[in-house]
């Protein structure tokens, strides 16, 4: 088995059977190509089916001088594990050399979360008399109302907003579809934008909801800069990004008593563990949960 054939087959598997997005596929392939480079430079070009667990461990150590920190190593190992699971499915291996490997233990850092009054300050900082005021207000309201990723926001289509039913249809990572409720306030801002502030779309962008001044889909960078701009105007002394709105969305729901699995669905996370990273519960909430639901405490 050669590397070119194995990587080509892996690409087809990710595309046709896993239905992953182009960006995710390319990330996986880059991870495997790094292992290929290691095999060529350090292991006399051994084939992928000759790689042993100790070789992958040596590969991870080989990455460190190149500036790959623990978080990058963990992501690369995830790609390598997916590659060898694919080879096992293809019956190209008797044993999986990556099966027993564990990535480095990562710190789960919690980004800043905005209080509700701070979010309202950012909303109020938008001057609706300006050309793109209604658009920017609708974008900020939608980010917080739905907890969207930036990629999901800029790709949101007019046909995916179901105002009468109060939800939006989101195409998330891996082209996975989910329905997310959206409140009346955000819907009103979207309608104001569509009626009075939406630029004329160019061909191919007619159904994109949020447009730039050229009538095309907005970029991720433009959304990032927009959020930073209005946070500064609001006088907030915090690092605020579009993801801050997503994190605040999840945090406020959980602190308000929402079921974590419901939040997981709305965020579009595959694993509940990922959702826990985006939510931080204070000790009072945890204590109240134990007192309310633990069978011993419920008897007293």
C-alpha positions in Angstrom: 0.0 0.0 0.0 1.4 3.4 -1.0 0.7 6.8 0.6 -0.8 8.3 -2.5 -3.4 5.5 -2.9 -4.2 5.4 0.8 -4.7 9.2 1.0 -6.7 9.3 -2.2 -9.0 6.6 -0.8 -9.3 8.4 2.5 -10.4 11.6 0.6 -13.1 9.7 -1.2 -14.3 8.2 2.0 -14.6 11.5 3.8 -16.4 13.1 0.9 -18.8 10.3 -0.1 -19.4 8.4 3.1 -18.8 10.9 5.8 -20.2 13.9 3.8 -17.8 16.3 5.5 -17.2 19.8 4.4 -14.3 20.7 2.1 -12.5 22.5 4.9 -12.8 19.6 7.2 -11.6 17.1 4.5 -8.6 19.3 3.7 -7.7 19.5 7.4 -7.8 15.7 7.8 -5.7 15.3 4.6 -3.1 17.8 5.8 -2.8 15.8 9.1 -2.1 12.6 7.2 0.3 14.3 4.8 2.4 15.4 7.9 2.6 11.8 8.9 3.6 10.9 5.4 6.4 13.5 5.5 7.6 12.1 8.8 7.7 8.6 7.3 9.7 9.8 4.3 12.2 11.8 6.3 12.6 9.7 9.5 11.5 6.2 8.6 13.0 5.5 5.2 9.6 6.0 3.5 7.7 3.1 5.2 4.2 2.6 3.9 1.1 3.6 6.0 0.3 -0.1 6.7 3.8 -0.5 8.2 3.4 2.3 10.7 3.3 1.1 14.3 2.0 2.8 17.5 5.6 3.8 18.5 6.0 5.4 15.1 3.0 7.7 15.6 4.3 8.5 19.1 7.6 9.5 17.6 5.7 11.5 14.9 4.0 13.6 17.6 7.3 14.2 19.3 8.8 15.2 15.9 6.1 17.9 15.5 7.1 19.8 18.6 10.2 21.6 17.3 8.1 22.9 14.4 5.9 24.9 16.8 2.9 22.6 17.0 1.5 23.1 20.5 -0.6 20.6 22.5 -3.9 21.7 21.0 -2.5 21.3 17.4 -1.0 17.9 18.3 -4.4 16.8 19.6 -6.1 17.9 16.4 -3.5 16.2 14.2 -3.8 13.0 16.2 -7.6 13.1 15.6 -6.9 13.2 11.8 -4.5 10.3 12.1 -7.0 8.3 14.1 -9.7 8.9 11.4 -7.2 7.8 8.7 -6.4 4.5 10.4 -10.1 3.8 11.2 -10.7 4.2 7.4 -7.9 1.7 6.6 -9.3 -0.8 9.1 -12.8 -0.4 7.4 -11.0 -1.2 4.1 -9.4 -4.3 5.7 -6.0 -2.9 4.8 -4.7 -3.5 8.3 -4.8 -6.3 10.8 -4.4 -3.9 13.8 -5.0 -0.2 14.2 -1.7 1.5 15.4 -3.5 4.6 16.5 -6.3 3.0 18.5 -4.6 3.1 21.9 -3.1 6.6 21.6 -4.4 9.5 23.6 -3.8 13.1 22.8 -2.4 15.6 25.3 -4.6 16.8 28.1 -5.9 20.2 27.1 -7.0 23.0 29.3 -10.6 23.9 28.6 -10.4 27.7 28.5 -13.6 29.7 28.8 -13.8 32.9 26.7 -15.4 36.0 28.0 -19.2 36.0 28.2 -21.3 39.1 27.8 -24.0 40.0 30.4 -27.4 40.7 29.0 -27.0 44.5 29.6 -23.7 44.5 27.8 -25.3 42.8 24.8 -28.1 45.4 24.8 -25.4 48.1 24.9 -23.8 46.7 21.8 -27.2 46.6 20.1 -27.8 50.2 21.1 -24.5 51.3 19.6 -25.7 50.7 16.1 -26.9 53.9 14.4 -30.0 52.8 12.4 -29.8 56.0 10.4 -26.6 54.9 8.7 -26.7 53.0 5.4 -25.9 49.6 6.9 -27.4 50.2 10.3 -30.4 47.9 9.9 -28.2 45.2 8.5 -25.6 45.4 11.3 -28.3 45.4 14.0 -30.0 42.4 12.4 -26.6 40.5 12.3 -25.9 41.2 15.9 -29.4 40.2 17.0 -29.2 37.0 15.0 -25.8 36.0 16.4 -27.1 36.3 19.9 -30.7 34.9 19.3 -29.5 31.8 17.5 -25.9 31.2 18.7 -24.6 30.8 15.2 -21.1 30.2 14.0 -19.8 33.0 11.8 -19.7 30.6 8.8 -23.4 29.8 9.4 -24.3 33.4 9.7 -22.7 34.6 6.5 -24.2 31.6 4.6 -27.7 32.1 5.9 -30.3 32.4 3.1 -33.5 34.3 3.0 -35.3 31.0 2.2 -33.9 29.5 5.5 -35.7 32.0 7.7 -39.2 30.8 8.6 -40.6 33.9 10.4 -44.1 32.5 10.9 -42.9 29.4 12.6 -40.1 31.2 14.5 -37.0 29.3 13.4 -34.1 29.3 11.0 -32.7 26.3 9.1 -29.0 26.1 9.5 -26.5 24.1 7.5 -23.6 23.5 9.9 -20.3 21.7 10.0 -20.2 18.6 7.7 -23.3 19.9 5.9 -25.5 18.8 8.8 -28.8 20.5 9.0 -30.5 21.7 12.2 -33.5 23.9 13.1 -32.8 26.7 15.5 -35.6 28.9 17.2 -35.3 32.6 16.6 -37.1 35.2 18.7 -39.4 37.9 17.6 -37.0 40.8 18.3 -34.4 39.3 15.9 -37.0 38.6 13.3 -38.2 42.2 13.4 -34.7 43.4 12.9 -34.3 41.1 9.9 -37.5 42.3 8.4 -36.5 45.9 8.8 -33.2 45.2 7.1 -34.9 43.4 4.2 -37.4 46.1 3.7 -35.2 49.2 4.1 -31.5 48.4 4.1 -30.6 45.4 2.0 -28.3 46.0 -0.9 -29.2 44.7 -4.3 -27.8 41.3 -4.7 -25.6 40.3 -7.6 -26.2 37.2 -9.7 -25.7 34.1 -7.6 -26.2 35.9 -4.3 -29.9 36.6 -4.6 -30.9 34.3 -1.7 -28.1 35.3 0.7 -29.6 37.2 3.6 -26.8 39.4 4.7 -25.0 41.2 1.9 -22.1 43.6 1.6 -22.1 46.9 -0.3 -21.3 45.0 -3.5 -24.4 42.8 -3.1 -22.3 39.7 -2.2 -22.1 37.5 0.8 -20.2 39.0 3.7 -16.8 37.7 4.7 -15.9 36.2 8.1 -13.4 39.1 8.7 -16.0 41.7 8.0 -18.3 40.2 10.7 -15.4 40.0 13.1 -14.5 43.7 12.5 -18.1 44.7 12.8 -18.5 43.1 16.2 -15.3 44.6 17.5 -16.4 48.1 16.2 -19.7 48.1 18.0 -18.2 46.6 21.2 -15.8 49.5 21.2 -18.6 52.0 20.6 -20.5 50.5 23.5 -17.5 51.1 25.7 -16.9 47.5 26.7 -13.5 46.6 28.1 -13.6 43.0 26.9 -12.3 41.0 24.0 -15.5 40.6 22.0 -15.8 38.5 18.9 -18.7 36.9 17.0 -18.0 33.7 19.0 -18.6 35.7 22.2 -22.2 36.0 21.2 -22.4 32.2 20.6 -20.9 31.5 23.9 -23.2 34.0 25.6 -26.2 32.4 23.9 -25.3 29.0 25.4 -24.3 30.3 28.8 -27.5 32.3 29.3 -29.7 29.4 28.2 -28.0 27.0 30.7 -27.9 29.5 33.5 -31.6 30.0 32.9 -32.3 26.3 33.3 -32.2 25.0 29.7 -31.5 21.3 29.2 -27.8 20.9 28.1 -28.8 18.5 25.4 -31.3 21.0 24.0 -28.4 23.5 23.9 -26.2 20.9 22.2 -28.8 20.6 19.4 -29.1 24.3 18.9 -25.4 24.8 18.8 -25.0 21.8 16.4 -22.4 20.0 18.5 -21.9 16.3 17.9 -20.7 15.6 21.4 -22.2 16.9 24.7 -18.6 17.3 25.9 -18.1 20.1 23.3 -21.2 21.9 24.6 -19.9 21.8 28.1 -16.8 23.7 26.9 -19.1 26.5 25.8 -21.1 26.7 29.0 -19.8 27.6 32.4 -22.0 27.0 35.3 -21.4 28.8 38.6 -21.2 27.0 41.9 -24.7 28.2 42.9 -26.3 26.7 39.8 -24.6 23.4 40.5 -25.6 23.4 44.1 -29.2 24.2 43.3 -29.2 21.4 40.7 -28.0 18.8 43.3 -30.5 20.0 45.9 -33.3 19.8 43.5 -32.6 16.5 41.7 -30.5 14.3 44.0 -32.8 11.7 45.6 -31.5 12.1 49.1 -31.9 15.9 49.1 -35.4 15.6 47.5 -36.6 13.6 50.6 -35.6 16.3 53.1 
